[in-house]
Amino acid sequence: MVGELDLRLLRHFVAVAEELHFTRAAARLYLAQQALSRDIARLERQLGARLFTRTTRRVALTPDGERLLLRARELLALHDQTVREVQGFDGGRPLLADLLAEGHTPARVLEAARRRAPRVELVARFHGGFGAALELLLAGRLDVAFGRSEGLGRPFPGRLARRPVRLEPLALLLPDEHPLAALDAVPMEALRGTRVDASVGNEHAPEWVDLGTRLLAAFGAEPSPAHLHAEGLEETVRHLRAEGLPILTLLERPLAPGVLVRPLTEPVPLYPWTMVHGRDLRHPGLDALHAGVDELARQERWLESPPDHWIPGPDAALFGLA
């Protein structure tokens, strides 16, 4: 029996074949290099063929790899063209949106969009990182993604469109017995010399790690060492209690008993939410999402920043901040 080819693995193979360099290919795909190497090894096992020769100085295609490259490009081109054609005229299919995590700003946008377009099927998923969602957008396996679209280690892809959604204040997630929990708000200066969990090691969300490490470095705090990223509220609370370190988070987020959120101030650090989709996407669900953003941003002044704020330079330019 002929096995099925995984288009995601083929796309990763083509990136390595074109770059002939795993580090550059990983950056192009918004992946960790180890994850990319595992994917190539998996594809080789599926095909029963070696696709690359690797030394400390160079990467080269094998004869089998050269044959696969020709067909892989044809398959991916046909796949992407099919997706574009379907997206261009079929508004009856569901629209798939990655909301990053449950209970955050994008979930409110989705609710507003569903109220406006109750007959349009809007399907949500929660992957936990914009970097990973962006890969799916580029592969045509996702329609819309929300998150910070800077800090990904490479320029924003030109075939995608993005719009600012919200400037949301950042905060600390704390156990209720932590000394900082006694404050109504935590001045950034209070973090000097403090270790804070900024999710370093989360390869699915390089944009969040970049924001967190920039912020902590700017005010003399230190990110905790890289670790496996806890997903979901229950696991996050377990990690918080096990490690005892403040966790950098968004001001609006679900809570559990025994944990608190305290806003960061002086200055107020901001998380720049954007909505990203293919430039050619035409779908009534996308129109409803845009309308939902417009409604909430107007009602709650989502795009207004406090006078005393902090935001990385690339995000400031995108949001029109001085």
PLY file of the C-alpha trace (Angstrom):
ply
format ascii 1.0
element vertex 322
property float x
property float y
property float z
element edge 321
property int vertex1
property int vertex2
end_header
0.00 0.00 0.00
1.30 3.48 -0.87
1.48 5.72 2.18
0.06 9.26 2.28
2.47 12.18 2.08
2.15 14.83 4.78
2.04 18.21 3.01
3.46 19.93 6.08
6.54 17.69 5.99
6.86 18.28 2.25
6.79 22.03 2.80
9.53 21.70 5.39
11.55 19.52 3.02
11.30 22.12 0.25
12.47 24.88 2.60
15.59 22.89 3.55
16.19 21.91 -0.08
16.04 25.55 -1.18
18.11 26.93 1.68
20.51 23.96 2.00
20.87 25.16 5.55
18.75 23.90 8.46
19.06 27.06 10.57
17.93 29.34 7.76
15.14 26.96 6.77
13.93 26.78 10.39
13.80 30.59 10.60
11.91 30.72 7.31
9.32 28.27 8.68
9.16 29.81 12.19
10.32 26.49 13.68
13.01 25.45 16.10
15.90 23.80 14.27
15.52 20.59 16.30
11.84 20.36 15.36
12.70 20.80 11.68
15.37 18.10 11.86
12.82 15.74 13.43
10.33 16.47 10.65
12.89 15.72 7.93
13.84 12.48 9.66
10.17 11.55 9.88
9.68 12.20 6.14
12.74 10.09 5.34
11.31 7.24 7.40
7.94 7.52 5.67
9.57 7.39 2.24
12.27 4.90 3.12
14.85 7.13 1.45
17.61 9.45 2.53
16.93 12.97 1.25
19.97 14.94 2.43
23.62 14.41 3.18
24.87 16.55 6.05
28.35 17.42 7.22
29.57 20.08 9.62
30.05 22.42 6.65
27.28 21.76 4.16
23.89 20.22 3.42
23.24 18.63 0.02
20.38 16.82 -1.67
20.75 13.14 -2.43
19.54 11.84 -5.84
16.30 10.76 -4.12
16.00 14.23 -2.60
16.41 15.87 -6.00
13.64 13.71 -7.47
11.35 14.47 -4.55
11.99 18.22 -4.76
10.56 18.39 -8.28
7.34 16.60 -7.31
7.05 18.31 -3.93
7.06 21.74 -5.54
4.35 20.62 -7.98
2.18 19.17 -5.20
2.51 22.22 -2.96
1.83 24.63 -5.82
-1.34 22.70 -6.71
-2.41 22.60 -3.07
-1.86 26.34 -2.53
-3.59 27.26 -5.79
-6.58 25.12 -4.82
-6.80 26.81 -1.41
-6.62 30.28 -2.99
-9.33 29.44 -5.50
-11.64 28.05 -2.85
-11.05 30.99 -0.53
-11.68 33.38 -3.38
-15.28 32.45 -4.01
-16.64 29.99 -1.43
-18.17 31.84 1.50
-20.23 28.83 2.55
-17.37 26.89 4.10
-16.41 27.45 7.77
-13.75 30.02 8.57
-11.03 28.67 10.90
-9.46 31.14 13.32
-6.66 30.59 15.84
-7.46 32.59 19.00
-4.12 31.83 20.72
-5.67 30.87 24.06
-9.09 30.65 25.67
-10.49 33.64 27.52
-8.39 36.34 25.85
-9.09 39.29 23.56
-9.58 37.26 20.33
-12.36 35.23 21.98
-14.27 38.47 22.56
-13.75 39.44 18.92
-15.11 36.06 17.85
-18.19 36.49 20.06
-18.88 39.90 18.51
-18.43 38.46 15.00
-20.85 35.60 15.72
-23.47 38.07 16.94
-23.11 40.02 13.70
-23.12 36.98 11.40
-25.07 34.19 13.14
-25.47 32.17 9.93
-21.73 32.10 9.16
-19.77 29.23 10.68
-16.76 30.56 12.57
-14.60 27.79 14.03
-12.08 28.51 16.78
-8.89 26.70 17.71
-6.39 27.45 20.49
-2.80 26.62 19.62
-1.01 28.73 22.22
1.47 30.57 20.01
1.31 32.97 17.09
4.55 31.63 15.61
3.02 28.18 15.20
-0.27 29.60 13.91
1.57 31.65 11.31
3.12 28.50 9.86
-0.38 27.06 9.40
-1.56 30.29 7.78
1.28 30.13 5.27
0.49 26.48 4.57
-3.18 27.26 3.86
-4.39 25.21 6.84
-5.73 28.19 8.78
-7.69 31.30 7.73
-7.10 33.84 10.49
-4.73 34.12 13.46
-4.51 36.58 16.35
-1.38 37.56 18.23
1.75 39.69 18.15
3.00 39.66 14.56
6.48 41.06 15.33
9.37 39.39 17.14
9.34 36.28 14.95
12.97 36.51 13.83
12.25 37.45 10.22
10.20 40.01 8.24
6.45 39.67 8.19
5.39 37.64 5.12
4.21 39.87 2.30
1.40 37.56 1.19
-0.38 38.03 4.50
-2.36 41.06 5.66
-2.57 42.26 9.26
-4.43 44.91 11.20
-3.94 46.27 14.72
-6.61 45.05 17.13
-5.71 46.09 20.65
-2.99 47.44 22.90
-3.54 45.32 26.01
-1.66 46.02 29.26
0.60 43.29 30.59
0.47 41.98 34.12
1.90 39.41 36.51
0.21 36.16 37.48
1.01 35.56 41.16
0.16 33.10 43.92
-1.83 34.95 46.55
0.97 34.53 49.12
3.62 36.22 46.92
4.93 39.56 48.34
4.01 41.43 45.13
0.40 40.23 45.48
-0.03 42.75 48.33
0.24 45.58 45.76
-2.72 46.79 43.74
-0.33 47.35 40.82
3.34 46.47 40.37
5.71 49.25 39.21
8.27 48.00 36.72
11.04 49.23 39.01
9.85 46.71 41.63
10.95 43.91 39.29
14.59 44.99 39.17
16.74 42.00 40.12
13.67 39.72 40.13
13.34 36.53 38.09
10.11 36.38 36.08
8.73 33.53 33.99
8.40 34.82 30.40
7.82 31.35 28.87
11.37 31.09 27.52
11.62 27.77 25.72
8.14 27.92 24.18
9.03 27.33 20.52
5.39 27.83 19.49
5.39 31.46 20.66
8.70 33.16 19.79
6.83 36.47 19.57
5.81 36.26 23.26
9.27 35.20 24.43
10.80 38.08 22.45
8.42 40.60 24.03
8.95 39.27 27.53
12.74 39.14 27.40
12.90 42.64 25.87
10.68 44.01 28.63
12.53 42.37 31.50
15.93 43.41 30.14
14.76 47.02 29.79
13.94 47.21 33.51
16.68 45.10 35.06
14.67 41.94 35.63
15.67 38.45 34.51
13.70 35.80 32.62
13.60 32.36 34.21
15.49 29.56 32.38
13.93 27.82 29.41
11.40 25.14 30.33
8.57 23.14 28.82
5.57 25.40 28.38
2.48 24.62 30.46
-0.74 24.79 28.42
-4.14 25.55 29.88
-5.15 27.28 33.10
-4.84 24.22 35.36
-1.31 23.40 34.19
-0.25 27.06 34.37
-1.42 27.28 37.99
0.38 24.03 38.82
3.59 25.42 37.29
3.15 28.72 39.14
2.85 26.99 42.48
5.69 24.56 41.78
8.17 27.25 40.75
6.91 30.19 42.82
7.97 32.74 40.20
5.74 35.54 38.88
4.50 34.76 35.37
4.27 37.51 32.77
0.74 37.51 31.40
-2.03 39.60 29.86
-4.21 41.78 32.06
-7.42 40.09 30.90
-7.19 36.35 31.45
-9.06 33.52 33.21
-8.20 33.03 36.87
-8.27 30.15 39.33
-8.65 30.13 43.13
-5.49 31.15 44.95
-3.88 33.07 42.08
-4.04 36.78 41.32
-3.31 39.12 38.43
-1.60 42.42 39.17
-1.18 45.05 36.43
2.30 46.34 35.61
2.74 50.13 35.70
5.25 52.99 35.50
5.37 52.52 32.56
2.49 50.30 31.40
3.90 47.57 29.12
1.57 46.76 26.22
0.86 43.64 24.22
0.10 44.53 20.57
-2.71 42.25 19.35
-3.03 41.95 15.57
-5.34 39.98 13.30
-3.61 38.25 10.36
-4.99 36.52 7.27
-4.15 35.86 3.63
-4.38 38.93 1.41
-6.60 37.06 -1.05
-9.03 35.73 1.56
-12.66 36.59 0.84
-15.17 35.29 3.38
-18.18 36.78 5.21
-16.66 35.47 8.44
-13.61 37.65 7.89
-15.88 40.65 7.32
-17.64 39.86 10.60
-14.31 39.61 12.47
-13.23 43.00 11.12
-16.57 44.47 12.19
-16.19 42.90 15.64
-12.75 44.47 16.04
-14.12 47.85 14.94
-16.97 47.63 17.45
-14.89 46.63 20.46
-11.98 48.95 19.66
-14.39 51.89 19.44
-16.39 51.00 22.56
-13.43 50.12 24.79
-10.72 52.32 23.26
-8.54 49.34 22.48
-6.12 51.28 20.29
-5.52 54.12 22.75
-2.29 53.88 24.74
-1.64 55.34 28.20
0.74 58.33 28.18
3.35 56.37 30.14
3.72 53.10 28.22
6.33 50.67 26.94
6.22 48.79 23.66
8.99 47.47 21.37
9.94 49.74 18.46
8.64 47.54 15.60
5.23 47.23 17.28
5.14 50.97 18.00
5.63 51.66 14.30
2.89 49.21 13.32
0.41 50.81 15.76
1.41 54.38 14.90
2.88 55.17 18.33
5.74 57.61 18.83
0 1
1 2
2 3
3 4
4 5
5 6
6 7
7 8
8 9
9 10
10 11
11 12
12 13
13 14
14 15
15 16
16 17
17 18
18 19
19 20
20 21
21 22
22 23
23 24
24 25
25 26
26 27
27 28
28 29
29 30
30 31
31 32
32 33
33 34
34 35
35 36
36 37
37 38
38 39
39 40
40 41
41 42
42 43
43 44
44 45
45 46
46 47
47 48
48 49
49 50
50 51
51 52
52 53
53 54
54 55
55 56
56 57
57 58
58 59
59 60
60 61
61 62
62 63
63 64
64 65
65 66
66 67
67 68
68 69
69 70
70 71
71 72
72 73
73 74
74 75
75 76
76 77
77 78
78 79
79 80
80 81
81 82
82 83
83 84
84 85
85 86
86 87
87 88
88 89
89 90
90 91
91 92
92 93
93 94
94 95
95 96
96 97
97 98
98 99
99 100
100 101
101 102
102 103
103 104
104 105
105 106
106 107
107 108
108 109
109 110
110 111
111 112
112 113
113 114
114 115
115 116
116 117
117 118
118 119
119 120
120 121
121 122
122 123
123 124
124 125
125 126
126 127
127 128
128 129
129 130
130 131
131 132
132 133
133 134
134 135
135 136
136 137
137 138
138 139
139 140
140 141
141 142
142 143
143 144
144 145
145 146
146 147
147 148
148 149
149 150
150 151
151 152
152 153
153 154
154 155
155 156
156 157
157 158
158 159
159 160
160 161
161 162
162 163
163 164
164 165
165 166
166 167
167 168
168 169
169 170
170 171
171 172
172 173
173 174
174 175
175 176
176 177
177 178
178 179
179 180
180 181
181 182
182 183
183 184
184 185
185 186
186 187
187 188
188 189
189 190
190 191
191 192
192 193
193 194
194 195
195 196
196 197
197 198
198 199
199 200
200 201
201 202
202 203
203 204
204 205
205 206
206 207
207 208
208 209
209 210
210 211
211 212
212 213
213 214
214 215
215 216
216 217
217 218
218 219
219 220
220 221
221 222
222 223
223 224
224 225
225 226
226 227
227 228
228 229
229 230
230 231
231 232
232 233
233 234
234 235
235 236
236 237
237 238
238 239
239 240
240 241
241 242
242 243
243 244
244 245
245 246
246 247
247 248
248 249
249 250
250 251
251 252
252 253
253 254
254 255
255 256
256 257
257 258
258 259
259 260
260 261
261 262
262 263
263 264
264 265
265 266
266 267
267 268
268 269
269 270
270 271
271 272
272 273
273 274
274 275
275 276
276 277
277 278
278 279
279 280
280 281
281 282
282 283
283 284
284 285
285 286
286 287
287 288
288 289
289 290
290 291
291 292
292 293
293 294
294 295
295 296
296 297
297 298
298 299
299 300
300 301
301 302
302 303
303 304
304 305
305 306
306 307
307 308
308 309
309 310
310 311
311 312
312 313
313 314
314 315
315 316
316 317
317 318
318 319
319 320
320 321
